[in-house]
Structures are given as structure tokens and as C-alpha cells.
Amino acid sequence: MGDTMLNLWAALPEMFLAVAALALLMFGVFAGKDKAFRTVSWAAVVAMLVTAFLVIMGQGGPAFFGQFVADPFAQFCKVLILTGSALGIIMSIRYAERERMARFEFPILITLATVGMMAMVSATDMLSLYLGLELQSLALYVVAAIRRDTVRATESGLKYFVLGSIASGMLLYGMSMVYGFTGTTNFAVLAGVMAEGSLSVGTLVGLAFMFAGLCFKVSAVPFHMWTPDVYEGAPTPVTAFFAVAPKIAGLALFVRVAMGPFAGVVADWQQIIVLISILSMLVGAFAALRQENIKRLMAYSSIGHVGFALVGLAAGTQDGVQAILVYLGIYLVMNIGTFAVILCMRRNERMVEDIVDLSGLAKTKPMMAAVTAILMFSMAGIPPLAGFFGKFYVFKAAVDSGLITLAVIGLVTSVVSAYYYLRIIKVMYFDEPVEDFDRNGTEMNVIMAVATIVMLAFVFFPNPLTDSAAVAAAALFGN
């Protein structure tokens, strides 16, 4: 079907998940708050698995008269988003019941945020992009402050809401500037306008504002200030979800905007991405050195990882986009595994969050310590673990594009960041043990085991991820 058609089949996964969320909302209302949480949570996970199947098997092509597209790039990102969201809900079930925050609205809000993220990565018009982004953001503002009875969670939700509103305003202002100077909001038409000649000053200013709004969504420096506070203040399963699904959706949207309508003017925006990437890598590496709270450490770690992913975007090539997608796949598994470990840091039915609480873990829980060590080595980019290959691909794309200085800075910051990952391993293996952690839940053990196996096995079986990323990147470039 051409882009002049409605083609509802292309948006079938989004429609199914939206209807499922509304059906679960009705079920939760009539079933009663106490009984509904676990049922709604598992039903939301099943709905996401069905949606992932529909994404993989679904009919592609443009839809909604050129406002939406279901191409291999969107399919790849949607599968990662759905995986992250489903795992986020699974990881939250026991925690929510234990901490008396088992509200059935929680999995429904995550499901609606996921619908928004899926719409974002398929958007081929600024209007549909903004609708998806706001659907995601409005749900996430509530999720961040879901624990109304704690000051930290309420504060983190308020900070996220205020700064997120500013970022949305900047994005919208940038879009209006681009529309004002080009006369269109459609990505395909914009690409044609950009290919005709150089960028006007007004369009460039609009693009800078758009990039600023998108930088907030992926917590890239200098729009990262909300990240450590929200990560620390929000309940740990919410932090785990924030660290993966919205981050992947934001980066995918960043790539879609930069390499879609503005692919013809890479030279004009490349220096912006290079600067943001360098700043994110530096802040992620050096600010984390002083952190004692492991959730704040993970916040700065995620800022650093966004910097590494943006190295691939700065390359402005198909190989660079493929490198980003491979990096996001590996990042998803590393982060989910690490947050499963953090959720197991419980003592006497109470969560503990300081790095020193891991002291002597190798003696009290050797398997959990081994899993954590493998995940930390992978985060640091130590070969032959998957994290090394993620960084290798983005640095190679940068070098191939002549951005050798950027790749060198990335390498140096990667070495610096290795210090705080290795420090966690040192605390686990060489410090004297403190009181033992409580028994882990089955779900956490399974997630940690699978994440560890993936990190170890990637060196032998990289093709499923790299090949599908190559197909997704080629689709974005029309190949």
C-alpha cells in the first residue's frame, strides 16, 4: 500500500496493546484493588508477548497517510521495547506486593507508556512523533511518583514532570520552527527539502531545539540533571524500567529523526551530536566515581552508555545506525540483569542500596556475586563479553567516518568508567562479608541467569542480533 492509504494493519500491534490496556483497566476496576494487581501484571506481560509476535509477523509499510511506518527498523526497536517493558513488570510484582504499592494501575500505566514508545519509533511525521512521545511521557510521570507515601518518590516524580514538560516545550518549539521554515511536518517531504540545498538558519535553530528535547528523553548531557534523582528516588523496579525501555525508544526516535528527514544535512548537525556524545561520556565516567548509592551509580552509567550509543549516530552512516542497534540490544540485557541484582539486595525484608552492602557477597552468595561480576565486566566493556562488542561496533563506525578523536575520547572514558564497575567486584570479592541478603525470588534468579548466559554467549552467537540490526539499519536508509 502506498503512503496515501490508511493501512490499519501496519498499526495492529499498537492497537492491540492499547485495547488490552483498556480491557485490563476495566478488569482492575471491577475486580477490586487487592485482588487485581498480580492478575493484571501477568496479563499485561502476556499482552506484550502477543504484541511482540504481531510486530514480528505483521504487515509492514506506511500507514495513516504517511504519518506512521512499520519498517524493519521500527520492528527491531519495538521488540526491544516490549522485552524491556515486560521484564520491568515481572521484576516489579514481588517488590510491589512486599512494599505495599501493589496497585493494578501500575502495569497498565507501563503498558500505555509502551504503546506511546512504539508509536514514537514508527512516527514519520512530527505530529505523530509528538503524540507518541506525550503518551509515553504522561504515563511515566505518574509511574515515577507511584509511591505517594514516600517523600523521595514524590520528589523524583515532580522533578521528572517539571523538567519533562520543559523538554516537551523545547521539542515542540523546535518542530514549529522547522515547520515554519520548510512548510511541512512530514519526514519524507522534509528529506526532499533537505536534499535540495543547504539548511536555512531558522531550520537549523529548530533542529537544535528538537535535539535538545530528545536529549532530555535519553538523559544526554547537558539535559541529564533529572536522571540521578529520579533513578534514586523512584522504586527500584520503576528505575529498572526507566533505564531500558524509554531509553531505547528515545534513542531509536533520535536516530529516526536525524537519519530520516535530516539525513541529507549530516554535516550541519554532526558537530552537535559529537559534542553531546563527548559530554555524556565524560560526565558518565567521572561523576559516577564518587557515588556510593548503586542506583545513582547506574544513573550516571546510563548517561555514559547514551554517550557511547550517540557515537554511532555521530558517524551518520548505515554502519553507525547498525552499531547503535546492536549496542541497544546488549544494553537492554546488561541493565535488566544488573537491576535484577539490585532488587535482590534485601536485608531483613528491607531494601539496601549502598555499594558497601555488597561487601563479601562472594562468600555469602557466590552465584549472585559471579553473575554481578560478569555483568559489571560487560558494562565496563571487557572482552570477550557482549559489552565489549557493543562499544567496538560504535567506535569502529566512528573511525570509519573519520571521527577518530571521538573514538579515542570514548575509549579513554570507557577505561575511566571501568574503575567504578571493578570497584563493585572488589567490594564483593575482597571485603569482609556483612549480614547475608534475604532469599532471592525465582523470577530474579531466572532473569540474572539468562542475562549472564547472553553476555557470555554473544561472542559465539553474535549473528541473530547483528544480522537483524543490519536489516533494520538498511531499511532506515531505504536499502
N, C-alpha and C positions, 0 to 999 in steps of 0.2 A: 504493500500500500504506500502511496505517496504521502508526503507531509501535508497534503491538503485534506486528509481523511481524519476521522475521529479515532478509529482503530483502538477500541477499548481493550482488546485482547492484550495489547502491549503493556497495559497498566493493571492486568489481572492480579498479580501478586500484591500490589499496594491496596487494591480494592478489597481483596480477600482479607488482608490483615486488618484493615480499617473496620470492616464489618465484624470480624472476630473480636476486636477490641470493644466495640459497642455491645455485642452479644454478651461478652464477659462482664461488662459493666452492669447490664440488666440482671444477669445471674447473681452478681455480687450483691446488688441492692436487695433482691428478693430472698436470697439465701441467708442473709444476716452476716454481720461483720466478723463474728468469732469463727464461723464455720467456713467462710468462703476463701480465706487467704490462700491456703495451700492448694485447694482445688483450682482457683483462678490462676495461680502461679504456674502450675504444671500444664494447665490448658493453654496458657499464653506461650509456654515453651513449645508445645505441640503445634500450635498455630504458626509459630516461627519456622519450625521444621517443614511444615506443609508449604509455607510461603517460599522457603529456600528451594524446595522441589519445583514449585511453579516457576521460580526465577530461572532455574537451570533448564527446565523443559519448555519454557514459554516461548511464545511467538515474539520475535523482535520487531524492530522497525520504529519509525517515528509515529507519534500519536498526538491527539489533541491539537491538530492543525499546526504542527511544528513547535509545540511548547514542551514536548516530552519525547524521550527516545529510550528504547530498550535495546541497547547495543551490548556487545561483549564486555566493554569497559564497565558499564553500569552493572551488568550481571556479576562480574568478578567482585566489585565493591559491595554489592548488595549481599552476596553470600558471606563475606567477611563481617558486615554489619549485623546480619541476622545471627551469625555464630556468636559474636560478642554480646549481643543483647540477650540471647537465650542463656548463655553461660552466666551473664550478670544476674538474671532472675534466679537460676538454680543456686548460685552462690549466696543469694540473699535469704533463702527460705528459712533455714535453721536460725540464722542470725536474727532475722526479724521476729521469729517466734520467741527466741530467748530474750531479746531486748524489749519485748512488749511494743513493737512497732509493726505488728502483723496486720496491716490494713490492705484490703483487697485492691484498693485504688493504685497501690504501688506498681504491681506488674502491668496494670492497664496503662498507666502513665508511660512506662518504659515501652510498651507496645505502640502507643500513639507517637512517641518520640521516634521510634524505629520507622514508622510509616513516613514521618517527615524526612528522616535521613535518606530513605530510599527514593523519595521524590526529589530530594536535593541532587543526588548523583545522576538522576536521569533528566534533570532540567536542561532544556535547550533554549530557554528564554528567561530573561531577568525576572519576569513576573512569576513564573512557575518556580524559579530558584528561590525567590523571596518567600513564597507561600510554604515551600518545604522547610526552609530554614526556620521560619517562625513557628511552625507546628512542632518542630524539634525543640526549639528554644523554650517555648512556653511550658511544655511538659517537663523539661529538665529543670527549670526554675523551681517548680513545685517539688520535684524529686530531691533536689539538693537540700531543701528545708523540710523534708518529710517528718523528721523528729521534732515536732513542735515544742516538746517539753525540755529540750536542751538548748542552752544559750549558744553553744558552738555551732550547732547545725542551723539554727535560725540565722545567726550572723553570716555563715557561709552562703546560705540561700539568698539573703538580702544583698550581699556583695555581688554574687553572681548575677542577680536580677538587674541591679543598678548598672553595673559595667556592661552586661549583655545588652541592655537597652541602648546604651551609648553606642556600642559596636553596631547594633542593627541600624541605628540612625545614620552612622557613618557610611555603612554599606548602601543604604537607601539613597543617601545624598550622592554617593559616587555613581550609582545607577542612573539617577536623574541627570547628572552631568553628562554621562556617556550618551544617554538618550537625547539630551538637548543638542549635543554637537554632532551626532550621527543620524538622528531621526529614526532609530529603530531600537527595539529591545531584543530582537531575535538573534540568536548566536550565529546562525548560518548567514543571515544578511550582514551582520556585523563583520564576519570573517571576510565577506566580499568587499566591504567598505575599507577594511584594514589592508587588504591585498592591493587596492588601487593606488595607494600613496602613503605618505608618512602620517604619523599620528599628530593631530592638532593638539595644541597646548591644553585646551579645555578637556578633551578626551583623556589626555594623559593624567590630568588632575583628578578626573572622575575615576580613572583606573586605580590611581594611588589610594583614593578613599575606599574603593571596593576592596583592594588588597588589605587595607588597614582593618576593615570589618572582618574579613576572612582570617586574618592573623589572630584576632581575638578568639575566633571559634576554634582554632587549632592550638591556642596558647603559645604563639610565637612571640619572641621579644621584638619590640618593646610593649606588646599588648598581653603580657603574661601575668600581670600583677595579681589577678584573681586566683590563679591556679594553686599555689601553695596553701592559701587559706581555705579554699573550697575543698581541696583534697584532704586536708587535716580535719576540717570541721564536719564534713558530711559523713554519714555512716559508712563504714568500710566497704560494704557491697556496692553502695552508690559510687564511691570513689573508683572501685574496680570497673564499674560500667562506664563512668566518665572517661577513664583512661584509655578505653579501647574504642567502643562503637562511635561516639560523637567525634573522636579524634580521626578515625578512619574516614568517616563521612565528610568531615571538614577538609581533610587533605585531598580526598577524591574530588570534592567540589572545586577546590583551589586549582587542581590540575585541569579539570573540565573548563573552567573559566579562562585560565592562562593559555592552554594549548588548543582551545576551541576557537572562540571569536578573535582572540588576540595572538594566535599562532604566527601571523604574518609580521608582527612587530616585536619579536622576541628581544631584539637589541634594545628596544625602548624600556622594557620592564625588567630585563635580566638583572641589571645592577641593583634594583630594589630587592629582588629575591636573594641575590648574593649577600647583601648587607643583612637582611633579616636572618638568613641561614647562619652567617658568622656569629651574629649577636646571640642567637638562640643556642648555638653550640657552646659559646663561651660562658653564658650565664648558666646553662645546664651543667657544665663541667665544674665551674668554680663556686657557684652559690651552694651546690649540694655538699661541698667539702665540710661545711660547718654544721650540717643538720644532724640532730640526734633523734628526731621523730622519723620513723621509717616511712610514714605516709607523705610527709613533706619531702623527704629524700626522693620518693617516687615521683612527686610532682616536678621537681627540678630535673629528674631523669627523663620524664616525658617531654619536657621543654627541649632538652638536649636531643632526644630522638626526633622531634619535629624538625630541628635544625638539620639533622643528618638526612631526613627524607627530602627536605627542601633543596638539598644539594643536587638531587636528581632533577628537580624541577628547574633549577637554575641552568642546568645543561641545555634545556629547551629542545631536546631531541626525543625520538621514539625510544631509544635505548634508556634515556633518562626516566621516561614515564614507566617503562617496564621495571626499571630498578626500584622506583618508588613503590610499585605494586607488590613486588617481591618483599621489599622492606616491611610494608604494612602487614602482609601475611605472617611474617616472622614475628613482628612486633606484637600482633594480637596474641599469639601463643605465649610468648615470653611474659607479657604483662598479666594475662589471666593466671598463668602458673604462679607468678610472684604474689599476686593478690590472694590466691588460694592459701599460700604460705602465711601471709599476714593475717588472714581470717582464722588461721589455726593458732595464732598467738593469744591463747586464753589461759588465764590462771585463776583458779577458784571461781569459775563462771564469770570472769570479768576480763574484757579485752585489754591487752597491753600493747603499746605502740612504739616503745623506745628500742633503739638498736641494741642497747645493753641487755635487754630482756632476752636476747638470743644467746647470751653467754653460755658456753658449754653445751650447746644443743647437740653437738656430735656425740656426746656421752649419754645424754638422756633420751634423745630421739635420733639415732644415727641415719635412718632412712630419710626423714624430713630434712636433716642437715645436708645430706647428699643431694637431694632434689634442689634445695635452695642454692647450694654451691654451683650446680650445673646451670641453673637459671641466671645466677649472678655472673658466671664466666661468659655466658651467652650475651647478656646485657652489655658486658664490657667489650665484646667483640673478639674473644679469644678463640682462635681456630682449634679444632675443626668444627666447633658448634655453629648452629644456624645463624646466630647473631653476627658472626664474623662475615658470613656471605652477604647478609643484608647490607652491611657497611661497604663491603668490597664492591658490590654492584653499583651503588650510588657514587662511590669515589671514582670508579672506572669510567662511568658515564661523564663525570665532570672532567676528568683528564682527557677523554676523547674529544670533548668540546673545547679544550684549551683552557679550562679553568683550573690550572694546576695549583695556583696559590690557595684557592678554596679547598681543594682536596687535601693539601698539606695542613691547613688550619684544622680541617676536620679530623685528620689523623692525630694531630697534637692534642686536640680536646678529647679525643677518644682515649688517649693514653692517660690524660689527667682524670677523666671520669672513671677509669679503671680503678683508681685508688679507693673511691668510696664503695665500689662493689666488692673489691678484695678485702676491704675493712670488715664487711659483714661476714665474710668467710673466716677471717682471722678471729673475730669475736666468737663464732660458733665452734671453731676447732682448737683454739689455743687459750681461751679464757676459762676460768673456773666456772663450773655449772651453777646456776641459780635454781630456784624451785622449778619442778617439771611443769610442762604445759598440760592442759586438760586433753582428754582423748579427742582425736580428730573425727569429724563426720565422714561418712562413706563418700559423699559427693566430692568433698575436698580432696580425699585421697585419690579418687579416680582422676580428677582434673589435674592434680600435681603429677601423677604418673604419666598421663597422656602428654602433658606439656613437656616433660623431661624426655620422653621417647622421641617426640617430634624434634626437639633440639639436637638430640644425638643422631637421629636417623637422617636428617636433612642432607648431610654430606654424601650419603649413599643414594638417596632418592630425591634429588632436587627437582627432577623434571615435572612432576604434577603441578608444582607451584610456578616454576619459571616458564613452562610452556603456556599455561593458561594466562599468565601475566603478559607474555609476548603477544598472544592473540588479542587480549584486552587493549594493550597499547597500540597495536596495529589498527584496531577498529577506530580508536580516537583520531588517528591520522588518516583515516579513510583508505587504508591499505587492505 
